[in-house]
Amino acid sequence: MSESPNRLDRIATVSQKIAAACGIFMMLLPAGLAVYVFGFFELLSYHPHIAPMDIPEDGLSPLSGAAVYAAMLVGTVPPLFALSHLRQLFSGYATGAVFTVAAARHLKVVASALIAMVLIRPVSGILISLAISIDLPPGGRALVVTFGSTEIWIGLAGVMVLVTAWIMGEAATMAEENKSFV
């Protein structure tokens, strides 16, 4: 039994929009971080990696600001990689490539990126605290390491998506093998 064309058309339409949104987010994430770090210094004090630190009231030096931006960019590598593969996944869905080995592979990469986010967030936090500390006098410097329930939930979501992708990949491989016999 096949899906009705109307349902497949809706999947294709939504998938095209999601793929486009992923592409936009890929461009906005680094640019948004730059605006956040360089344009809204006062909001940085609320960042979970920065809040425990005494940061200068008059703002960051150019060196410290650039170092904070670079440290935050480190934390965006897994999400950017995930967005890239989500974009490819939904582009495939838009063309009807739904239950395919390639779709399962893209899901596995997204899952791996989620798991990598769990591992890289504490590293990014350490780098951010070091970057903030560049210009602080002794006694004002701090090394901040954070790990909390957010990382646990992201990791669990990553594992769930990884197992789902694995199952989907096995099913797609079996379907391709069955097609070759018919």
KAJOHU-V447421 format. One record per residue. N is the residue number from 1. SS is DSSP state (@ for helix, = for strand, . for the rest). Layout:
n: (N N)
ss: (SS SS)
This chain:
n: (1 2 3 4 5 6 7 8 9 10 11 12 13 14 15 16 17 18 19 20 21 22 23 24 25 26 27 28 29 30 31 32 33 34 35 36 37 38 39 40 41 42 43 44 45 46 47 48 49 50 51 52 53 54 55 56 57 58 59 60 61 62 63 64 65 66 67 68 69 70 71 72 73 74 75 76 77 78 79 80 81 82 83 84 85 86 87 88 89 90 91 92 93 94 95 96 97 98 99 100 101 102 103 104 105 106 107 108 109 110 111 112 113 114 115 116 117 118 119 120 121 122 123 124 125 126 127 128 129 130 131 132 133 134 135 136 137 138 139 140 141 142 143 144 145 146 147 148 149 150 151 152 153 154 155 156 157 158 159 160 161 162 163 164 165 166 167 168 169 170 171 172 173 174 175 176 177 178 179 180 181 182)
ss: (. . . . @ @ @ @ @ @ @ @ @ @ @ @ @ @ @ @ @ @ @ @ @ @ @ @ @ @ @ @ @ @ @ @ @ @ @ . @ @ @ @ . . . . . . . . . . . . . . . . . @ @ @ @ @ @ @ @ @ @ @ @ @ @ @ @ @ @ @ @ @ @ @ @ @ @ @ @ @ @ @ @ @ . . . . . . @ @ @ @ @ @ @ @ @ @ @ @ @ @ @ @ @ @ @ @ @ @ @ @ @ @ @ @ @ @ @ @ @ . . . . . . . . . . . . . . . @ @ @ @ @ @ @ @ @ @ @ @ @ @ @ @ @ @ @ @ @ @ @ @ @ @ @ @ @ @ @ @ @ .)
